[in-house]
Amino acid sequence: MNLLSETLSNLLSNGKSPADVFWVGSKDGEYAISWEEFAKIANVDYHKGFGGQAVASDLVVVGQSWWLERGEYDGSEWWEFKSTPVKLNDCSKFHTVCNNGMWASLEEMNRPGGKYHA
């Protein structure tokens, strides 16, 4: 897989282009370069299948209210598109954030009559 091609493809499939990128760097913001600088060093091939992770795990591509971050499972890796959550005007309050169950959402934990609702 070519990192630059993969990144461009992911941007385009999410309605974005290099012009929408503010910066590329580490999640913590300690490292950052422009899209143009990234494009010069990202034209590299890597094995994206299972095994060892090749691309920096904390690499992000950041735009306004969205970002790409690296996903990984057992060495298999990919870009994940993320966008800033939007709070609805008629949002619900919640009272539970932990339930000793497995993989439950806020909605599942707090819905009256739901399987996890206290």
C-alpha positions as CSV (number, residue, x, y, z in Angstrom):
1,M,0.0,0.0,0.0
2,N,1.2,3.5,-0.8
3,L,0.7,5.8,2.2
4,L,0.1,9.0,0.1
5,S,-2.3,7.3,-2.3
6,E,-4.2,5.7,0.7
7,T,-4.4,9.1,2.4
8,L,-5.6,10.9,-0.7
9,S,-8.2,8.2,-1.3
10,N,-9.5,8.4,2.2
11,L,-9.7,12.2,2.0
12,L,-11.7,12.0,-1.2
13,S,-14.0,9.3,0.0
14,N,-14.9,11.6,2.9
15,G,-15.5,14.7,0.7
16,K,-12.1,16.3,1.6
17,S,-9.1,17.3,-0.4
18,P,-5.5,18.3,0.5
19,A,-6.7,21.9,0.4
20,D,-8.9,21.1,3.5
21,V,-5.9,19.8,5.6
22,F,-4.7,22.3,8.2
23,W,-1.7,20.1,9.4
24,V,-0.3,16.6,9.6
25,G,1.5,15.3,12.7
26,S,1.2,13.5,16.0
27,K,-2.1,13.3,18.0
28,D,-0.5,15.3,20.9
29,G,0.5,18.1,18.5
30,E,4.1,17.9,19.4
31,Y,5.1,17.1,15.8
32,A,3.4,19.0,12.9
33,I,4.1,19.7,9.2
34,S,2.0,21.1,6.3
35,W,0.2,18.9,3.8
36,E,2.8,19.8,1.2
37,E,5.6,18.7,3.5
38,F,3.7,15.5,4.3
39,A,3.1,14.7,0.6
40,K,6.8,14.8,-0.1
41,I,7.6,12.1,2.6
42,A,4.4,10.0,2.4
43,N,5.0,8.6,-1.1
44,V,6.2,5.4,0.4
45,D,4.9,1.8,0.1
46,Y,4.3,-0.3,3.2
47,H,2.7,-3.7,4.0
48,K,-0.7,-2.9,5.5
49,G,-1.6,-6.5,6.3
50,F,-1.2,-8.4,9.6
51,G,2.2,-8.4,11.2
52,G,4.0,-5.4,12.5
53,Q,2.6,-1.8,12.2
54,A,4.7,0.2,9.7
55,V,3.1,3.7,9.8
56,A,3.5,5.8,13.0
57,S,0.6,4.9,15.3
58,D,0.0,8.5,16.4
59,L,-0.1,10.0,12.9
60,V,-3.1,12.3,12.2
61,V,-4.2,14.5,9.3
62,V,-6.2,17.4,10.7
63,G,-8.8,19.7,9.1
64,Q,-11.6,21.9,10.5
65,S,-13.8,19.8,12.8
66,W,-12.4,16.5,11.4
67,W,-9.3,14.4,11.3
68,L,-7.9,11.1,10.1
69,E,-6.2,8.8,12.6
70,R,-4.5,5.5,12.2
71,G,-6.5,2.3,13.0
72,E,-4.7,-0.9,13.8
73,Y,-5.5,-4.5,14.6
74,D,-2.7,-7.0,15.0
75,G,-0.4,-5.1,12.6
76,S,-3.1,-4.5,10.0
77,E,-3.6,-0.8,9.6
78,W,-5.8,1.9,8.0
79,W,-7.0,5.4,8.2
80,E,-10.2,6.2,10.2
81,F,-12.1,9.4,9.5
82,K,-13.3,11.2,12.6
83,S,-15.3,14.3,13.0
84,T,-16.1,16.4,16.0
85,P,-19.4,15.2,17.6
86,V,-22.3,17.6,17.4
87,K,-24.6,18.1,20.5
88,L,-28.3,18.0,19.6
89,N,-30.5,20.8,20.9
90,D,-32.8,18.3,22.5
91,C,-30.1,16.0,23.9
92,S,-30.8,13.7,26.9
93,K,-29.1,13.9,30.2
94,F,-27.5,10.7,31.6
95,H,-26.6,9.3,35.0
96,T,-24.5,6.3,34.3
97,V,-21.1,6.0,32.5
98,C,-19.9,2.6,33.8
99,N,-21.9,-0.6,34.3
100,N,-19.7,-3.7,34.7
101,G,-21.2,-5.0,31.5
102,M,-19.5,-5.3,28.2
103,W,-19.5,-2.8,25.3
104,A,-22.5,-0.8,26.3
105,S,-23.2,2.7,25.0
106,L,-24.5,5.7,27.0
107,E,-27.9,5.1,25.4
108,E,-28.0,1.5,26.4
109,M,-26.9,2.3,30.0
110,N,-29.3,5.1,30.4
111,R,-32.5,4.3,28.4
112,P,-35.4,3.8,30.8
113,G,-36.3,0.1,30.8
114,G,-33.1,-0.8,29.0
115,K,-31.1,-3.8,29.9
116,Y,-28.4,-1.8,31.7
117,H,-30.7,0.9,33.2
118,A,-30.6,1.0,37.0
